[in-house]
Amino acid sequence: MVSKLSTREKIISGVCVLFGVALVFSGRSLPEVSAREGASSNLFEELKTFTDVLSVVKRDYVSDVENKKLVEGAIKGLLSTLDPHSGYLDPDFYQDLQVQTKGEFGGLGIEITIKDGLLVVVAPMEGSPAERAGVRPGDVIVKIDGKYTKEFSLVDAVKRLRGPKGSPIQISISRKGVSDLLDITIVRDNIAVHSVKSRYLGDGFGYVRVSQFMEHTADDLKSALDSLQKQSGLPELRGLILDLRNNPGGLLAQAVRVSDMFLKDGVIVYTDGRVDAQKQKFFAREKDTQPEYPIVVLVNGGSASASEIVAGALKDHGRALVLGTQTFGKGSVQTITPLENGGALTLTTALYYTKSGNSIQARGVKPDIAVEDETTGGEDAAAGAQRSPIGELREEDLPGAIGNPSENEGADQSSPMKKINKTPTIRPDLSAINPEKEDIQVWEKKDAQFRRALDLLKTFSVFKPSQGSDT
């Protein structure tokens, strides 16, 4: 399934921090990097300017500044000029990030991003302290414990929001339609992330929602599929809906394993970067592959990174129909290099490509069947407010986003992408629907994409996925 994957490599993710930031531990130490890469005379000339500035700050600034603070600020500034996903992780945050991928961490349970310099809630996690406290998608976090967030990096904000179970935190939020800031006190809890939910739909059809790709996602998905097959009473399922909507990504290795469940052979995904070590191919194998029942994959603008790998692989292999709206377009890989101070550097080192050679970066996966998000709260008009008031964010909207290589040949890939004027769409809050408990007829009324997918499965013989189509 995987070629050239050393035992020293382990993939972790900042899910719930930013859309699908897939990370890989680097096998190279800092001295090895220095010896291999060297430094040009031009670099030393530029570094002299930096040291001159540092000396002036240390000598003349109105108050004395700790050396550590100055150096960390310089590092963060350097990395922030590259792209939205490269950054510095201080020792505490780096340790916490490693814990997160195991599926449990202390915090509020919200997915956040930065838009136009503002800290915006993408969505609270189902059943999280944030959701119980009334935090909504689109809320702007203006203060954390009385400190304004405008100058915070995403890493800084997440570090402040996280904390041990039982510790309180106050956030001040700005909400559309509300004139004053809302002060909300939330008690942190251990956030246990269950990334797979399933439901038997009757008549041999199954539904699985994968909310993130975490350490046990592939195993949990296999158990869910086995359970659905047993509930059907049939030798195999008649069809499956694989819901990847609002899935921000996660562990690359898990995305490969999930794809491999439905593919017998061929390339699942490959990565390509400037360094040879970043050129890798991941293959499917026939062992333990699911029967070739029909599959409809649901995606939207919140489907990013690892979820785009799965959707793109199943589409390119002609194994599934992809239904929904254009995905986020997070097609880059970040490598983590541990530092001697206990922190780490996360650096974008490669782009990943689908079997057909298409880069998902800043483009996303184009659905075979376009069906707009129309999820509502059902008959209750008040529940309609579950839709997020912020426009649909995609990779291309993030400052400094790397462009798609096929669309930007010859362009400066480190510069911000040209923004395209477009009418913003609204992403629904899918947590309004609990797939394990919702009445299926009510569910179909609430969720137009789910309804269309189920209709397709029931009449799948008249549809055929197009192998090798453009992502």
N, C-alpha and C positions, 0 to 999 in steps of 0.2 A: 504493500500500500504506500510506503514511504521510501524514497531513495535518498541516500547520503544524509541521513538525519543522525547526528552524533548523540551519544548518551549524555553529553554535557548540555545539550539544548533542552530548555524547558520553556513552554510558552505560557505567559500569563497575560491578564487583560485588565484594562481600566474600565470595564463595563460599569454602568451606573455613574461614571464620571464624565465620559464623552462618548459620542457615537462610535462604538466598536473599535477602540484603539488596541489592535492586536500587537502583542509584544513578544519578543524572543530574547532569551538570555544570550549574551555574546560569549563565545569561547575564548576571546582574546583579552589579555590583560593590558593595562595602560602602557607598561614599558614595551610590550610587543608592538603596540600600535605606533609608539614613538619611533622605535627602531625601524619599523617597516616603512612608515610613511615619510619620516624625516620632516624637515621644515625648510621652506624656501627663504632666500634672503629677503624677499618682499614681505613675507609674513613677519620676520623679525623687525623690519622697519615699521610695520603697522603696530606691532607690540610695543615699540618704543613710545609711540603716541599714547597708547593705553597707559603705560607706566608713568608717563608725564602727567596725564590726567589724574591718575591715582595719587601721585605725589602732591599735586595741588589740592586735591580734596582732603587728604590727610593733614596738610599744613594749614589750609585756610578756611575749611568749612566751619560754620558757626558753632558747631559742637563736635566733640570727638566721636568718630564712628568706628565701631569694631571692625577689625580686618575681615573677620568671617562674614559679616553682613555685606561688606563691599564686594568681596569675591563672589559670594553667592548671587548678589545682584547682577554682577557682570556676567556670570554664567547664564542666569535666567534671561538676561537681555540678549545675549548671543544666540541662544537657542530659539527665542521668540521670533527672531528674524528669519528663521528657516521655513517652518510650516506649522500648522496648528497642533501637530501631534508630537513634535520633538520637545523635550523639556528636561528639567532637573528634578529629581526626587530626593528630598532630604532623607536622612537615615530613618526617622520615625515613619514617614509616609511610605518609604520603600518597603519596610518591614510589614506595614499594615496592608499594602497592596498584595503582597504574597499570600497573606492570610485570606484576603477577600476571595481569591479564586477557588478556595476550598468550599465556598458556598455559605459562609457565615462571617459577619463582621459587625462591629459596633457602630451604630450610626442612626440616621433618620429614615433611610430608605427612599431616597429621591435620586432621579437621574437629572443632571444639570448640564448646562453648556453656557458659553459666553457668546452673546450676540450684541454687536454694537457697543461693546464695553460693559454690558450689563450681565449680571448673573441670573440666568433664566432657568426656571424649572421646566424640564421637558415633560416629566411625568413622575408622580409618586408611585412607588411599588405597591402592589396589592397587599392590603393588610398591614402596611408599615406604620410606624409612629407618625410620619408626616401625613399620610393619608387620613389617619384617625384624627389628626389635629386640624384637618381642613385645608391643607395645602393643595393647590390645584395646578394643572398644567398651564403654563403661561405666566404664572406668578413670577415677579422679579424680586429677587432677594436683595434688598437695599442695604441692610445691616445684619451683621452676625454678632450677637452679644454686644450691641451698641457701636460696633466699628463698621464704617462704611466699606462696602465691597467693591467699589468702582475700580480701585487700584489693585485688587486681588487678581492673581493668576488663577486658573482653574485648579491647579494643584494646591495653592494656598487655601482656596475656598473649601475644597474637599477635606483638607487637613483639619480645618477649624470645625467643620460640620461633624466629623467623625469623633468618637470618644467612647469611653467605657459604658456598658449597660447601666442604666439608672441615673446617669448624669444629665442634668437639665441644660438646655440651650435655648436662647431666645433669638428668633429671627424676625426682622421687620420687612414686610413684603409690600410691594406695590401691585395692585390688582386692577385690571381694566374695569372702569365703571365705578370704582371706589376712590373718593377724593383723598382720603387720609391713608397714611401707612397703617398696616395691620400688624400689631405686635402679637406674635404667637410663641408661646413657650412649649417646647417639645422635650419629652424625656427620652433619651436615647435608649435603644434596645439592641439586642443581637438580631441582626437582619439575616434570617435564614432564607436563602434563595432557592426555591424549587423551580427549576428551569423547564420542567416538562409537565404539562397537564393534558389529559386525554379524555375522550368520551366516545362511547359506542353510540352510533346514530341510528342503528337498526338497519335491516335489509342487507347486512354484510358490509356496511360502510363505517369507517372510523375517522376520528378527528384527533389531531395532536397539535398542541401549541407549544412551541419552543421559545421561551422568552429571552434566554441568554445561552451562550455556549460556555459552560463551566466544567469543572473537573470531572463530574459524573454524568454529564448530559447524554453522551452516547449510550452508556449503560442504562440510564433511566428511560431513554427512548426505546431501547430494545425491550425492556420489561413492559412498557406501555403497549408496544405493538403485539407482543405475545398475549397480553391480557385482552386486547381488542379481538384478536383472532379467536381466542377461547370463548369470549362472549358471543361471537357470531355463530358458533357451532358449525362453521364451515372449515374445509381444509385450508382455505386461505381467504383473506379479505377480498371483497369485491371492489374496493376502492378506498382511497385515503385522502383526507385534506390535511396538508402539512402547513400550519399557520406560522409564518415567520414575521408577521407584521409587528412593528415597533420593537423588533429584536435588534439591539444595538451592536451585537457581535460577541466577541469574547475569544476563547481559546482556538487558535488555528487548528491544532491537533484534533479537537473535538469536531470542528466543521468538516475536516477530512474524514473522520470516522463515521459521522452521520451520513455524508454523501456516499461513502463506501457501502453503507447498508443497502442502498438502492441501485448500485452500479456493479456490473460484473467485471469490467476491465476498462482500460484507457486512463488518460490523464484526468484527474479531478481538478487540480489547480497547479500552476507553477509560478515561481517567483523569479524576478530578474532585477538585479541591481548592479552597481558599479564594481562591487567586490565579488570575486568568484564564489566566496562562501555563501553569498545571498542568492545564488542561482540554484534553485532546487525544484524538483518535480515530485508530485505526490500522485500515486497511482491507486486505482481501485483493484480489488481482487474478488474473485468469484466466491470465495469461502464465506458462508453465513449471509449471503445476499438475500434480501427479501424477494418473495415471488413477484412476478411482473404484473401486479395489479395496477390499475390506473391511479395516478396521483395528480392532484391539483395543489400547487404551492401558492399560498397567499402572501403577497408582499405589499409594502407601501413605502412612503418616504422615510419612515423610521426604521426600515430594514437596512442594516449596515454591516460592512466588514464580513465577519464570519457567516452571517446569514446570507449575504450576497454571494459568497463562495458556493454555498449549498444550492441556492436558487440558480445561479449561473451554471453550475456543473450539471444539475438535473435537466436544465433547459438545453444546454449544448449537446448533451448525450441523447436528447429526444426522449428522456425518461418521464418527463412530467410537463404538464401545462402550467405556466406561471400566470397568475391572475392578480390584478390589482392596479397599483400605480407605480411609476418609476421609483427605484430604490435610491438610497442616500448617496451612493457613489464613493464610499470609503474603501479605496483599493490599494492602500499602502501598508507596509509592514514596519513595525518599530522594533529595533533591537535594544535590549537593556544591557548596558555595560556597568557592572558594579564598580564603585569607586572606593579608594582606600579609607575614606571617612565614614563608610557604612551606607552612604547614599548611592545613587545610581543615575546614569545618563540614559534617557530614552531617545533614540535617534531614528528617524525614518531612513531605512537602508535599502528598501526594495519596493517594487510594485508587484501585485499579483495579477495573473492572467487566467482566463478560462481556457478550456480545451481548444476552442476555436481561435485562440490568440488575441482575444479582445481584453483590453484593460478596463476594469470597472472604475478606475480612478476618475472622479469628477464627472462620471457619466452614469454609473449605476447599471442595473439590469432592467431592460425594457420588458414589460409583461407581454405574453402572447395575446392575452385578452385584457384590455384596459377597462377597469371598473372603478369608478371614483369611490373614495371613502364616503359612506353615507351612514355611518353608525350613529344611532341616536339612543336616547334613554327610553324609547318606547312611547307609550301613550302619555306618560307623565311629562308635561311640558317643561317642568323644572329640570328634569333630567337632561334636557337638551343642552344645558349649560356645561355638560361634561366635555363638549368639544373645545379644543384649545384655542384661545384667542390669538395666539402668535402664528405668524406665517410658517409654512413648511420649510424648515431648514434643510439644506443639503450641503454636501461637501464643498461644492463650488461656491457657496455663499460665505464660507469661513475665510477670514483674512489670511492671505499667504498660502492658500490651498494650492497644492501641486496640480498642474493641468493634466489632462489626458494625453499621453504621449502621441497617440495617432492623430489627435486634433491640434497639437501644439508643437509639431516638428519644427525645430529651428527657433522656437521661442525660449525665453528665459524661464525655466521651470521653477526658479526660486522666487519669482515675482508674483504678486497677487493676480489672480485670474481676473479677466475682464468680466464685469457683472452683466448679466443679461436681464433686461427688464421683463418681468413676468408677473402675472397675477398670482399673489400668494394663495395657497390652499390651506385648509384647516385639517389638522390631524385629529381623529377622534380618540377619545380615551377608552381603549378597549377593556380597561379594568372594570367598566360598567357591566361587562358580561362575564359571568363565571361559567366557563365551558363545562365544568364538572356538575353543575347544578341547574343551569338555565333550562327552562322548558324549550324544546327544540323549535316549536312553532313560534313562540315569542322571540326566540333567538333569530330566526329567519326574518322576522319583521324588523328587528333592531339592526341587523347587519346585512347590508345588501351584497357585500362581497362573499360572505359565507353562504348566503342563499344561492348566489349564482354558481358557486363552486359545487354545492351539493346537487344542483340541477344538472351540472355538467357530468358529474359522476354517474348519475342515474341514466344518462343518455350518452355515455362516453364512447360508445362504439361508433358514433358518427363524427367524433373528433380524433385528430391524431397530432401529437406534439411534433413540431418541426425541428429536426435535428440540425445542429450547427447554425441556428439563426443568430442574428446580431443581438448581443446583449445590450 
